[in-house]
Amino acid sequence: MARPSLYPDTREHILATGEELIHGRSFTALGLTELLSEAGVPKGSFYHYFKSKEDFGVAMLTRYFSGYRERVGGLLTDGSVGNGRERLLAYFQQWLDNHARCEAQSCLAVKLAAEVSDLSEPMRVALDEGMLAIVQRLAACLREGQTDGSIKPSLPPDDTAYALYSLWLGAALMYKTQHSLQPLQAAMIHTQGLLLPCSAA
């Protein structure tokens, strides 16, 4: 039985339903019949908004990264959280806390990165662009931390942001295989060491 829509826009409703269903399976295993049945919309509605399942996947990833930047990435620009270093640590602490609360399924990027990158070039590009946007926001926060004196100026912001995101993405993948917080806790210790206050450097 189809669930009532919480979204007035049919396209948004289909995307939200698809993201929820994919958490329990792979993208390739998600059939359009199941998706449309769960969303309670006819097949014609799907093809009105999406040219193909691949096009739907690209739109779903674009939607996910846009929402992610608003929900989580806001920590990196919220001055009330603290200086640049404190905002970066708060961002990664939330990443760790989400896994500790078993909310890791919300990370669609981690779930789909390995699966679709070799299957769909448009989806790979959508993943790459979404991840790079997060790296750029991390780099901007690093620069702000260097300006406010909370992060040592010797750290190259772009390379450091790329390395940190890669570290945490890898830790999230290891969490999925180990069902243990240890990889993320180790990533946090390394991040804290890298982002030592200038006074302690």
C-alpha positions as CSV (number, residue, x, y, z in Angstrom):
1,M,0.0,0.0,0.0
2,A,1.5,3.4,-1.0
3,R,2.3,5.7,1.8
4,P,0.8,9.2,1.8
5,S,3.0,11.8,0.3
6,L,4.7,14.3,2.6
7,Y,5.8,16.3,-0.5
8,P,3.4,18.4,-2.5
9,D,5.7,18.1,-5.5
10,T,5.5,14.7,-7.3
11,R,9.1,14.8,-8.5
12,E,10.4,15.5,-5.0
13,H,8.2,12.7,-3.6
14,I,9.6,10.2,-6.1
15,L,13.2,11.2,-5.2
16,A,12.6,11.0,-1.5
17,T,11.0,7.6,-1.8
18,G,13.8,6.3,-3.9
19,E,16.4,7.5,-1.5
20,E,14.6,5.8,1.4
21,L,14.3,2.5,-0.5
22,I,17.9,2.5,-1.6
23,H,19.1,2.5,2.0
24,G,17.9,-1.1,2.3
25,R,19.4,-2.3,-1.0
26,S,21.6,-1.4,-3.9
27,F,20.7,1.1,-6.7
28,T,20.7,-1.7,-9.3
29,A,18.4,-3.8,-7.2
30,L,15.8,-1.1,-6.9
31,G,13.2,-1.7,-9.5
32,L,11.0,1.0,-11.0
33,T,7.9,-1.0,-10.3
34,E,8.7,-1.1,-6.6
35,L,9.7,2.5,-6.5
36,L,6.5,3.7,-8.2
37,S,4.3,1.4,-6.2
38,E,5.8,2.7,-2.9
39,A,5.5,6.3,-4.1
40,G,2.0,5.7,-5.3
41,V,2.5,7.3,-8.7
42,P,1.9,6.0,-12.2
43,K,4.7,5.0,-14.5
44,G,3.9,8.0,-16.8
45,S,4.6,10.4,-13.9
46,F,8.1,8.9,-13.5
47,Y,9.0,9.4,-17.2
48,H,7.5,12.9,-17.1
49,Y,10.3,13.9,-14.7
50,F,13.1,11.5,-15.5
51,K,14.3,10.2,-18.9
52,S,15.6,7.0,-17.4
53,K,16.5,5.3,-14.1
54,E,20.0,6.6,-14.5
55,D,18.7,10.2,-14.9
56,F,16.7,9.5,-11.7
57,G,19.9,8.4,-10.0
58,V,21.7,11.6,-11.0
59,A,18.8,13.7,-9.7
60,M,18.7,11.8,-6.5
61,L,22.4,12.4,-5.8
62,T,22.1,16.0,-6.7
63,R,19.2,16.4,-4.3
64,Y,21.1,14.5,-1.6
65,F,24.2,16.7,-1.8
66,S,22.2,19.9,-1.8
67,G,20.4,18.8,1.3
68,Y,23.6,17.6,2.9
69,R,25.3,20.9,2.4
70,E,22.4,22.7,4.1
71,R,22.1,20.2,7.0
72,V,25.6,19.3,7.9
73,G,27.8,21.7,5.9
74,G,26.2,24.6,7.7
75,L,28.4,23.7,10.7
76,L,31.4,24.8,8.7
77,T,30.0,28.3,8.1
78,D,28.2,28.9,11.4
79,G,30.2,31.4,13.4
80,S,28.3,30.7,16.5
81,V,29.9,27.2,16.6
82,G,33.3,28.8,17.1
83,N,36.5,29.6,15.2
84,G,37.6,27.7,12.1
85,R,39.2,24.9,13.9
86,E,36.3,24.4,16.2
87,R,33.8,24.3,13.3
88,L,35.9,21.7,11.5
89,L,36.1,19.5,14.6
90,A,32.3,19.9,15.2
91,Y,31.6,18.8,11.6
92,F,33.7,15.7,11.9
93,Q,32.3,15.0,15.4
94,Q,28.8,15.1,14.0
95,W,29.9,12.6,11.4
96,L,31.1,10.3,14.2
97,D,28.0,10.9,16.3
98,N,25.7,10.0,13.4
99,H,27.3,6.7,13.1
100,A,27.2,6.1,16.8
101,R,23.4,6.7,16.7
102,C,23.2,4.3,13.7
103,E,22.3,7.0,11.3
104,A,25.0,6.2,8.9
105,Q,22.4,5.0,6.4
106,S,21.8,8.7,5.7
107,C,25.1,8.9,3.8
108,L,23.9,8.1,0.3
109,A,27.3,9.0,-1.1
110,V,29.2,6.3,0.9
111,K,26.6,3.7,-0.1
112,L,26.6,4.4,-3.8
113,A,30.1,5.5,-4.5
114,A,31.6,2.0,-5.0
115,E,28.5,0.7,-6.7
116,V,27.6,3.2,-9.4
117,S,31.0,4.7,-10.2
118,D,31.8,1.9,-12.6
119,L,28.2,1.5,-13.9
120,S,27.1,5.0,-14.7
121,E,29.3,7.9,-15.9
122,P,26.6,10.5,-15.2
123,M,26.1,9.2,-11.6
124,R,29.9,9.1,-11.1
125,V,30.1,12.7,-12.2
126,A,27.3,13.7,-9.8
127,L,29.1,12.0,-7.0
128,D,32.4,13.6,-7.9
129,E,30.8,17.1,-8.1
130,G,29.0,16.7,-4.8
131,M,32.0,15.4,-2.9
132,L,34.3,18.1,-4.4
133,A,31.8,20.8,-3.2
134,I,32.2,19.4,0.3
135,V,35.9,19.4,0.0
136,Q,35.8,23.1,-1.1
137,R,33.7,24.0,1.9
138,L,36.2,22.2,4.2
139,A,39.1,24.1,2.5
140,A,37.2,27.4,3.0
141,C,36.8,26.7,6.7
142,L,40.5,25.8,6.9
143,R,41.4,29.2,5.4
144,E,39.1,31.0,7.9
145,G,40.8,29.1,10.7
146,Q,44.2,30.3,9.4
147,T,42.9,33.8,9.3
148,D,41.5,33.7,12.8
149,G,44.6,32.1,14.1
150,S,43.1,28.8,15.2
151,I,44.8,26.7,12.5
152,K,48.5,26.7,11.7
153,P,49.3,28.6,8.5
154,S,51.6,25.9,7.3
155,L,48.7,23.5,6.3
156,P,47.8,23.8,2.6
157,P,44.0,24.2,2.8
158,D,43.0,22.5,-0.5
159,D,45.3,19.5,0.0
160,T,44.4,19.2,3.7
161,A,40.6,19.4,3.0
162,Y,41.0,16.7,0.3
163,A,43.0,14.4,2.6
164,L,40.6,14.9,5.5
165,Y,37.5,14.1,3.4
166,S,39.2,11.1,1.9
167,L,40.2,9.9,5.4
168,W,36.6,10.1,6.7
169,L,35.1,8.6,3.6
170,G,37.4,5.6,3.9
171,A,36.6,5.3,7.6
172,A,32.9,5.3,6.8
173,L,33.4,2.5,4.3
174,M,35.4,0.5,6.9
175,Y,32.6,1.1,9.4
176,K,30.2,-0.6,7.0
177,T,32.4,-3.7,6.8
178,Q,33.4,-3.9,10.5
179,H,30.2,-2.6,12.1
180,S,32.6,-0.8,14.5
181,L,33.2,2.8,15.3
182,Q,36.9,2.2,15.6
183,P,37.8,3.5,12.0
184,L,35.9,6.7,12.7
185,Q,37.3,7.1,16.1
186,A,40.8,6.7,14.6
187,A,40.0,9.3,12.0
188,M,38.9,11.7,14.7
189,I,42.1,11.2,16.6
190,H,44.1,11.8,13.4
191,T,42.0,14.9,12.5
192,Q,42.5,16.4,16.0
193,G,46.2,15.8,15.7
194,L,46.4,17.5,12.3
195,L,44.3,20.4,13.5
196,L,46.3,21.1,16.7
197,P,45.7,24.7,17.9
198,C,48.4,27.1,16.8
199,S,49.5,27.5,20.4
200,A,50.2,23.8,20.6
201,A,51.9,23.4,17.3
